[in-house]
């Protein structure tokens, strides 16, 4: 297993509380007070801009607006990392694992708790082959950031509880669709976690658009990029589309190498552990995780 066993307390707790939203809010309030001296109506301009920024900023997934968000690596070498979201899937994930094994590449899988509970054997396979696992919420609800703090906490914690069955404590969380909100920072701090998004993606809409997937990634990939891909079945769910998807992934790997870049584990790229081992993973192919709830 590629989980790092060193102490991670300094990596996941006590992150800086001063964010872009704090600085912009203070600046907007100060500007509003100054403008109100001339005309109270003018004070609405900076306040309105702050509200607008707070509404749109979460959709810019590389922006640490409400909380620190990791989107790039810190390596001095020409390296990148591959991450796969939304799985595991009983059809596509095993095929992907075989391909990664052939290429001797270690990736990070941001799994949903729902899929992890349905396919415990695949979680074990991912770990046995030396990959790391991140938390991608339980249901992958794209609107989760609009819901209550309690609901958001439950979505993350429930997935953590499921992954503990496999002997790991996940430190990295990737929000559905990469969207954040003002509540997420405090929740992750309580859980001893941090937020990881990405810097290179193909806008494949969860493998709904795999046409020229490799071309889109290779056109813009640069050193220290965190690449977003998905390991769920292509939307059309036909054998030829599965094959096309695997070919696209292989072309991405080959193209990265042709560019003189090396694919390394995410933990090595960002200099922070993605997960840590809490006990030895047991081989239990017939074990079934608790049934998912609606």
C-alpha positions in Angstrom: 0.0 0.0 0.0 1.3 3.4 -0.8 0.0 5.1 2.3 2.6 7.1 4.2 3.0 6.2 7.9 4.7 9.4 9.1 2.9 11.8 11.4 0.6 14.0 9.4 -0.7 16.3 12.0 1.2 19.3 10.6 0.0 18.5 7.1 -3.7 18.4 7.8 -4.5 20.7 10.7 -4.1 24.4 11.6 -4.1 25.6 8.0 -4.1 29.3 7.4 -7.6 30.7 8.0 -6.9 33.8 5.9 -8.4 33.2 2.5 -9.2 35.2 -0.5 -12.8 35.6 0.6 -11.7 37.0 4.0 -9.3 39.5 2.3 -11.9 40.5 -0.3 -14.6 40.8 2.3 -12.5 43.2 4.5 -11.5 45.2 1.5 -15.1 45.5 0.3 -16.4 46.5 3.7 -13.6 49.1 4.0 -14.4 50.5 0.6 -18.1 50.6 1.3 -17.5 52.6 4.5 -15.3 55.1 2.7 -17.7 55.6 -0.2 -20.6 56.1 2.2 -19.0 59.3 3.3 -19.7 60.8 -0.1 -22.9 58.9 -0.9 -24.5 56.0 0.9 -25.6 54.6 -2.4 -22.0 54.2 -3.6 -21.3 51.8 -0.7 -23.4 49.2 -2.5 -20.9 48.9 -5.3 -18.1 47.1 -3.5 -20.6 45.1 -1.4 -22.4 43.9 -4.5 -19.1 43.0 -6.2 -18.2 40.9 -3.1 -21.5 39.1 -3.2 -21.0 38.4 -7.0 -17.5 37.2 -6.5 -18.5 34.9 -3.6 -21.2 33.4 -5.8 -19.0 32.8 -8.9 -15.6 32.0 -7.3 -16.5 28.4 -6.2 -17.0 27.4 -9.8 -13.3 28.3 -10.5 -12.0 25.0 -9.2 -8.3 26.1 -9.0 -9.1 29.1 -6.9 -8.6 29.0 -3.1 -11.4 31.3 -2.4 -13.1 29.9 0.7 -10.3 27.5 1.8 -6.9 26.4 0.7 -7.2 24.2 -2.4 -4.3 22.2 -3.8 -4.3 22.2 -7.6 -0.6 21.9 -8.5 2.4 20.0 -7.4 5.5 21.2 -5.7 8.1 19.0 -7.4 11.3 20.5 -8.9 11.3 17.7 -11.5 9.3 17.5 -14.7 6.5 15.4 -13.2 2.7 15.1 -13.1 0.1 13.0 -11.4 -3.0 11.2 -12.6 -6.2 11.1 -10.6 -9.4 9.2 -11.3 -12.8 10.3 -9.9 -16.2 8.7 -9.3 -15.3 5.0 -9.1 -14.7 2.3 -8.5 -16.6 0.7 -11.3 -16.8 -3.1 -11.8 -16.2 -2.8 -15.6 -13.8 0.1 -16.1 -11.7 0.1 -13.0 -10.2 -3.4 -13.4 -9.3 -2.6 -17.0 -7.7 0.6 -15.9 -5.8 -1.1 -13.1 -4.4 -3.6 -15.6 -3.3 -0.7 -17.9 -1.6 1.2 -15.0 0.2 -2.0 -13.9 1.5 -2.5 -17.4 2.8 1.1 -17.5 4.1 0.9 -13.9 2.2 4.0 -12.9 0.7 4.8 -9.5 -2.5 6.9 -9.5 -4.9 8.3 -7.0 -8.6 7.2 -7.0 -11.0 9.7 -5.5 -13.8 7.2 -4.8 -17.4 7.8 -3.7 -18.5 6.0 -0.6 -21.5 4.6 -2.4 -19.4 2.8 -5.0 -16.8 1.8 -2.4 -19.5 0.1 -0.4 -20.8 -1.7 -3.4 -17.4 -2.9 -4.7 -15.1 -3.6 -1.7 -13.1 -6.0 -3.8 -12.1 -3.2 -6.2 -11.0 -1.0 -3.3 -8.8 -3.8 -2.1 -7.4 -4.2 -5.6 -6.6 -0.5 -5.8 -4.7 -0.6 -2.5 -2.9 -3.9 -3.2 -1.5 -2.5 -6.4 0.0 0.5 -4.6 -2.4 3.2 -5.6 -3.8 5.8 -3.1 -7.4 6.6 -2.4 -9.1 9.9 -1.8 -12.6 10.9 -0.5 -15.0 12.1 -3.1 -18.1 12.3 -0.9 -20.7 9.5 -0.5 -23.3 10.2 -3.1 -21.4 12.6 -5.4 -24.2 15.1 -5.2 -23.2 18.0 -7.4 -25.4 20.3 -5.3 -24.0 19.2 -2.0 -22.3 22.5 -1.4 -25.8 24.2 -1.4 -26.9 22.0 1.4 -26.4 22.2 5.2 -23.1 21.8 7.0 -24.5 18.7 8.7 -25.3 17.1 5.4 -21.9 18.0 3.9 -20.2 16.6 7.0 -22.2 13.4 6.8 -21.3 12.9 3.2 -17.6 13.1 3.9 -17.6 11.3 7.2 -19.7 8.4 5.9 -17.1 7.8 3.2 -14.3 8.0 5.7 -16.1 5.3 7.8 -16.4 3.0 4.9 -12.7 3.4 3.9 -11.6 2.6 7.5 -12.9 -0.9 6.8 -10.0 -1.3 4.4 -7.4 0.0 6.9 -6.9 3.5 5.6 -7.7 7.0 6.8 -8.0 9.3 3.8 -6.6 12.8 4.1 -7.4 14.2 0.7 -10.9 15.3 -0.2 -12.1 16.3 -3.7 -15.5 17.9 -3.7 -18.0 16.8 -6.4 -17.4 18.9 -9.6 -14.6 20.6 -7.7 -17.0 23.1 -6.2 -16.4 24.5 -2.7 -18.3 26.6 -0.2 -17.6 28.6 3.0 -18.4 25.7 5.3 -16.0 23.1 3.7 -12.8 24.5 5.3 -14.0 24.0 8.9 -15.4 20.6 8.2 -12.2 19.3 6.6 -10.2 20.8 9.5 -12.3 18.9 12.0 -11.8 15.7 10.1 -8.1 16.2 9.7 -8.3 16.5 5.9 -7.4 18.9 3.1 -8.9 19.8 -0.3 -7.4 18.6 -3.6 -8.7 19.7 -7.0 -6.8 19.6 -10.3 -5.1 21.8 -12.9 -5.5 19.8 -16.1 -8.8 18.3 -17.3 -10.6 17.5 -20.6 -14.1 18.5 -19.5 -15.2 14.9 -20.3 -18.3 15.3 -18.1 -17.7 12.1 -16.2 -16.7 10.1 -19.3 -19.7 11.3 -21.2 -17.4 12.8 -23.8 -14.3 10.7 -24.4 -13.8 11.8 -28.0 -10.2 13.1 -28.3 -9.7 12.8 -24.5 -6.0 12.4 -24.9 -5.6 15.3 -27.3 -7.3 17.7 -24.9 -5.1 16.6 -22.0 -1.8 16.5 -23.9 -2.4 19.9 -25.5 -2.2 21.7 -22.2 -0.5 19.5 -19.7 2.5 21.0 -17.9 4.9 20.0 -15.2 3.3 19.8 -11.8 -0.2 19.3 -13.2 -2.7 17.3 -11.3 -4.7 15.6 -14.1 -8.4 14.9 -13.6 -9.8 11.8 -15.3 -12.6 9.3 -14.5 -12.7 5.6 -14.1 -16.4 5.0 -14.6 -17.9 3.4 -17.7 -18.2 5.7 -20.7 -21.8 6.9 -21.0 -22.7 4.8 -24.1 -21.6 1.6 -22.2 -20.7 -0.4 -25.3 -17.6 -2.5 -25.7 -16.2 -0.3 -28.4 -16.5 2.7 -26.2 -14.8 1.0 -23.3 -12.0 0.1 -25.7 -11.8 3.7 -27.1 -11.6 5.0 -23.5 -8.7 2.7 -22.6 -6.9 3.6 -25.8 -7.4 7.3 -24.9 -5.9 6.7 -21.4 -3.0 4.8 -22.8 -2.3 7.6 -25.3 -2.4 10.1 -22.4 0.3 8.1 -20.6 2.4 7.6 -23.7 2.0 11.3 -24.7 3.1 12.5 -21.2 6.2 10.4 -21.5 6.9 11.8 -25.0 6.8 15.3 -23.6 9.6 14.4 -21.2 7.3 14.3 -18.2 7.1 11.5 -15.6 3.9 10.3 -13.9 4.5 10.1 -10.1 2.2 9.4 -7.1 0.1 12.4 -6.1 1.6 12.3 -2.6 5.1 12.8 -4.1 3.9 15.6 -6.3 2.3 17.7 -3.6 4.6 16.7 -0.8 1.7 15.6 1.4 0.3 12.1 2.2 -3.0 11.3 0.4 -3.9 8.7 3.0 -2.4 6.9 5.9 -2.6 3.3 7.1 -4.5 2.7 10.3 -4.1 -1.1 10.3 -3.2 -3.9 7.9 -5.7 -4.4 5.0 -7.2 -7.9 5.3 -7.9 -10.0 2.3 -11.6 -10.5 2.5 -13.0 -11.0 -1.1 -16.4 -12.1 0.2 -16.8 -9.3 2.7 -19.6 -6.9 1.8 -19.6 -3.4 3.2 -22.7 -2.0 4.8 -25.5 -1.6 2.3 -25.8 2.0 0.9 -28.7 4.1 2.1 -30.8 6.2 -0.1 
